[in-house]
Amino acid sequence: MENNAVKVSVICLTYNHEKHIARALDGFVNQKTDFAFEVLIHDDCSTDGTADIIRAYAERYPDIIRPILQTDNKYSKGIWIDRDIVAPLAKGIYIAFCEGDDYWCDPNKLQKQYDFLTVHPEYSACVHKTVFHNLSTGEDVMVPDISEDRDFSLEEITLTGGNIFGTNSVMMRTEISRDMPDCFRAAGFSDFQLFFYAAAQGKVHCLNEAMSVYNVGVSGSWTQSMMDDVKRRIHHCEVFLDLLDRIDDFYDGRHHEVLQKKRTEMEYLLYKLRKDRKAMRRPEYRAYYIRDVKYETKVKLAAAFPALVKIKHRLKGR
């Protein structure tokens, strides 16, 4: 190890992740680096055994694990946990992320990203491919689906709405997470603002290596509960639209064109959730409406003619 100064701070937010947290912690402490790193793990007053597991790891790895164990739930009070509580405590010049129900699967992850950012100061963030693992079906999907190292533009990041990378693949310069303006605050969001702000500050590079696993469908997770509730999804869209407007104002319209593209897509989704077919047919939403009609037709045909679908799949497999 070069010296004892912490170079990378890992932020791990957790709540009721008793079934998953040990695997996440193992992914942290098994990292092989030539620099010192720390793990700031924030437990938001879990009601299961998550905090006890964190305490046990902190005792075994006191030079790495720095627990922040709350006695009351901060998220429910609208507190921006990563920026306002955890990031200010970070000692590293870079920050990496991994929530307590996900994990890293490459012991050299931190070293590879640290090396890239150190050599390329014009880059604000370095990410990599992530295996999105569906806990219900066992299906794995690679995100992003790339075949070589490449940069990602602000437009690409904006139009995917924060779904372009796994959060646990990100390493960025600490000041980006720490200094994010208040206008970027929005309940139920974090990835989009983080990725957008990083891309607006500098370049974002993606390594063509899968070094983390993101678990989809974790019982009780915010994402799962939101997807199962139409009213919550509608509110989510409304909050996102307001966020896009605030970001647009913050940059004095410098990124208006790309933000407006995303706004149009979210407006269409909002009308779709409200089942407002008349609004969905407006000219500005034509591309999204046609896409949905094609998809619905495909689903109906598959249901009506299942034998043809099987034949098609067999032919594709040849």
C-alpha positions in Angstrom: 0.0 0.0 0.0 1.4 3.4 -1.0 0.4 5.3 2.1 -2.2 5.4 4.8 -4.2 8.3 3.3 -7.6 7.2 2.2 -8.0 7.6 -1.5 -11.5 6.1 -2.1 -14.6 6.3 0.2 -17.3 3.8 -0.4 -20.9 4.9 0.4 -23.2 2.1 1.3 -26.8 2.9 2.2 -28.8 0.1 3.8 -32.2 -0.5 5.4 -33.6 -4.0 6.3 -31.0 -5.8 4.2 -30.3 -8.6 6.6 -30.4 -11.2 3.9 -28.0 -9.4 1.6 -25.7 -7.2 3.6 -23.0 -9.7 4.4 -22.4 -10.4 0.7 -22.1 -6.6 0.1 -19.6 -6.2 3.0 -17.6 -9.2 1.8 -17.3 -7.5 -1.6 -15.9 -4.4 0.1 -13.4 -5.9 2.5 -12.1 -8.3 -0.3 -11.0 -5.4 -2.5 -7.3 -5.6 -3.5 -5.8 -2.1 -3.7 -2.4 -0.4 -3.4 -4.2 2.5 -1.6 -6.2 2.9 1.5 -10.0 3.0 1.3 -12.9 3.2 3.7 -16.5 2.1 3.7 -19.1 4.5 5.1 -22.1 2.3 5.7 -25.3 4.1 6.8 -28.0 2.0 8.3 -31.3 3.9 8.4 -32.6 2.4 11.7 -33.3 -1.1 10.2 -35.9 -3.2 12.1 -34.2 -6.5 11.3 -30.6 -7.7 12.0 -28.8 -5.5 9.5 -27.2 -3.3 12.1 -25.9 -6.2 14.1 -24.1 -7.7 11.0 -22.6 -4.3 10.3 -21.3 -4.0 13.9 -19.7 -7.5 13.6 -17.8 -6.5 10.4 -16.8 -3.2 11.9 -15.1 -5.1 14.7 -13.3 -7.4 12.3 -12.3 -4.7 9.9 -11.9 -1.5 11.9 -9.6 0.1 9.4 -12.1 -0.2 6.6 -15.7 -0.3 7.9 -17.0 3.0 9.4 -20.6 2.4 10.5 -23.2 5.1 10.8 -26.1 3.5 12.6 -29.2 5.6 13.0 -31.7 5.3 15.9 -34.4 7.0 13.9 -35.2 6.8 10.1 -33.8 9.7 8.3 -35.3 8.9 4.8 -38.8 9.3 6.2 -37.9 12.8 7.3 -36.9 13.8 3.8 -33.2 14.0 4.6 -30.8 13.6 1.6 -28.8 10.9 3.3 -25.8 10.4 0.9 -25.2 14.1 0.3 -26.0 15.6 3.7 -25.0 12.9 6.1 -22.5 10.5 4.5 -20.6 12.4 1.8 -19.4 15.1 4.2 -17.6 12.4 6.2 -15.8 11.0 3.2 -12.0 11.2 3.4 -11.2 10.0 -0.1 -10.7 12.0 -3.3 -13.1 9.5 -5.0 -16.4 8.1 -4.0 -17.8 4.7 -5.0 -21.3 3.4 -4.3 -23.0 0.2 -3.5 -26.3 -0.3 -1.6 -26.7 -3.0 1.0 -28.8 -5.4 -1.1 -26.3 -5.4 -4.0 -22.6 -6.5 -4.2 -19.3 -6.3 -6.1 -18.0 -9.5 -7.8 -14.5 -8.4 -8.8 -11.8 -7.8 -6.0 -9.9 -5.4 -8.4 -12.9 -3.1 -9.1 -11.7 -0.2 -7.0 -8.2 -0.4 -8.2 -9.2 -0.4 -11.9 -11.4 2.6 -11.5 -9.0 4.5 -9.3 -6.2 3.9 -11.9 -8.4 5.2 -14.7 -9.5 8.4 -12.9 -6.0 9.1 -11.7 -4.6 9.0 -15.2 -7.5 10.9 -16.8 -8.3 14.0 -14.8 -10.7 15.3 -17.5 -13.1 12.5 -16.5 -15.5 13.1 -13.6 -16.7 9.5 -13.3 -15.7 5.9 -14.2 -18.4 3.2 -14.4 -18.5 -0.4 -15.6 -20.9 -3.1 -16.6 -23.3 -4.5 -14.0 -25.2 -7.8 -13.9 -28.8 -7.1 -13.2 -30.0 -10.3 -11.4 -33.7 -10.9 -11.1 -34.2 -12.7 -7.8 -37.6 -14.1 -8.9 -36.7 -15.5 -12.2 -33.0 -16.0 -11.9 -32.5 -14.1 -15.2 -29.3 -12.0 -15.7 -29.1 -8.9 -17.9 -25.9 -7.0 -18.6 -26.2 -3.2 -18.2 -25.0 -1.4 -20.2 -24.9 -3.8 -23.2 -21.5 -2.8 -24.6 -18.7 -4.8 -26.1 -15.8 -2.4 -25.5 -14.7 0.4 -23.3 -16.5 3.7 -24.2 -17.6 7.1 -23.0 -21.2 8.0 -22.4 -22.6 11.4 -23.3 -24.8 13.6 -21.2 -27.7 13.0 -23.7 -27.4 9.2 -23.4 -27.4 9.5 -19.6 -30.3 11.9 -19.5 -32.6 10.0 -21.9 -32.2 6.7 -19.9 -33.4 8.5 -16.8 -30.6 7.1 -14.6 -31.1 3.5 -15.7 -28.0 3.4 -17.9 -25.6 2.1 -15.2 -25.8 0.2 -12.0 -25.3 2.5 -9.1 -22.8 0.1 -7.7 -20.6 0.5 -10.7 -20.0 4.2 -10.2 -16.8 5.9 -8.9 -16.6 9.6 -9.2 -14.7 12.6 -7.8 -15.9 13.2 -4.2 -16.7 16.9 -4.7 -19.4 16.0 -7.3 -21.4 14.0 -4.8 -20.6 16.4 -1.9 -21.4 19.7 -3.8 -24.5 18.7 -5.7 -26.9 21.8 -5.6 -30.1 21.7 -3.5 -32.2 22.1 -6.7 -31.2 18.5 -7.5 -33.0 17.2 -4.4 -36.0 15.0 -5.2 -37.6 12.3 -3.0 -37.3 8.9 -4.6 -34.5 9.9 -6.9 -30.7 9.8 -6.6 -29.2 8.0 -9.6 -30.4 10.4 -12.2 -29.2 13.5 -10.5 -25.8 11.9 -9.6 -25.2 10.7 -13.2 -26.4 13.9 -14.8 -24.4 16.2 -12.6 -21.3 14.1 -13.1 -21.7 14.2 -16.9 -22.3 17.9 -16.8 -19.0 18.3 -14.9 -16.8 16.2 -17.1 -16.5 13.0 -19.1 -18.0 9.7 -18.0 -16.1 6.5 -19.0 -17.5 2.9 -18.9 -15.2 -0.1 -18.6 -16.2 -3.2 -20.5 -16.1 -5.4 -17.4 -18.9 -6.7 -15.2 -17.7 -6.1 -11.7 -20.9 -5.8 -9.7 -24.3 -7.4 -9.3 -27.5 -5.4 -8.9 -30.4 -7.4 -7.4 -33.8 -6.8 -9.0 -37.0 -7.5 -7.1 -35.7 -7.3 -3.5 -38.6 -7.8 -1.2 -39.6 -4.5 0.5 -37.3 -2.4 -1.7 -38.3 1.1 -2.7 -38.2 0.3 -6.4 -40.3 -2.9 -6.0 -43.0 -1.2 -3.9 -43.2 1.8 -6.3 -43.6 -0.4 -9.4 -46.4 -2.3 -7.7 -48.4 0.9 -7.0 -49.8 2.9 -9.9 -50.5 6.0 -7.7 -46.9 6.0 -6.5 -45.7 5.7 -10.1 -47.8 8.7 -11.1 -46.4 10.7 -8.2 -42.9 9.6 -9.2 -43.5 11.0 -12.7 -44.7 14.3 -11.4 -41.7 14.6 -9.1 -39.4 13.8 -12.0 -41.0 16.4 -14.2 -40.5 19.0 -11.5 -36.9 17.9 -11.1 -36.2 18.3 -14.8 -37.5 21.8 -14.8 -35.4 22.8 -11.8 -32.2 21.3 -13.4 -33.0 23.2 -16.6 -33.3 26.5 -14.6 -30.1 25.8 -12.7 -28.1 25.5 -16.0 -29.9 28.6 -17.5 -31.2 26.4 -20.4 -27.7 25.2 -21.5 -29.0 21.6 -21.5 -32.6 22.5 -22.4 -32.8 20.5 -25.6 -31.9 17.1 -24.0 -33.9 17.8 -20.8 -36.9 18.7 -22.9 -36.6 15.3 -24.8 -36.7 13.5 -21.5 -39.6 15.7 -20.3 -41.7 14.8 -23.3 -41.1 11.1 -22.6 -42.1 11.5 -19.0 -45.2 13.5 -19.8 -46.3 10.6 -22.1 -45.7 8.0 -19.4 -47.7 10.1 -17.0 -50.7 10.2 -19.4 -50.3 6.5 -20.0 -50.5 5.7 -16.3 -53.6 7.9 -16.0 -55.0 6.1 -19.1 -55.6 9.4 -20.9 -55.6 8.0 -24.5 -56.6 11.4 -25.9 -53.5 13.1 -24.5 -51.3 10.2 -25.5 -52.3 10.7 -29.1 -51.0 14.3 -29.2 -48.4 15.0 -32.0 -45.5 15.5 -29.6 -46.0 12.0 -28.2 -46.5 10.2 -31.6 -43.3 8.1 -31.5 -44.0 6.8 -28.0 -47.7 6.1 -28.9 -46.8 4.1 -32.0 -44.2 2.2 -30.1 -46.8 1.2 -27.5 -49.4 0.2 -30.1 -46.8 -2.0 -31.8 -45.9 -3.7 -28.5 -49.5 -4.2 -27.5 -50.3 -5.8 -30.9 -47.3 -8.1 -30.6 -48.5 -9.2 -27.1 -52.0 -9.8 -28.4 -50.8 -11.9 -31.4 -48.5 -13.9 -29.1 -51.5 -14.7 -26.8 -53.7 -15.6 -29.8 -51.2 -17.7 -31.7 -48.8 -19.3 -29.1 -47.7 -22.0 -31.6 -46.4 -19.4 -34.0 -44.4 -17.8 -31.3 -42.7 -21.2 -30.5 -41.9 -21.7 -34.1 -40.4 -18.2 -34.4 -38.2 -18.9 -31.3 -37.0 -22.2 -32.8 -36.1 -20.5 -36.1 -34.2 -17.8 -34.2 -32.2 -20.4 -32.4 -30.9 -22.0 -35.5 
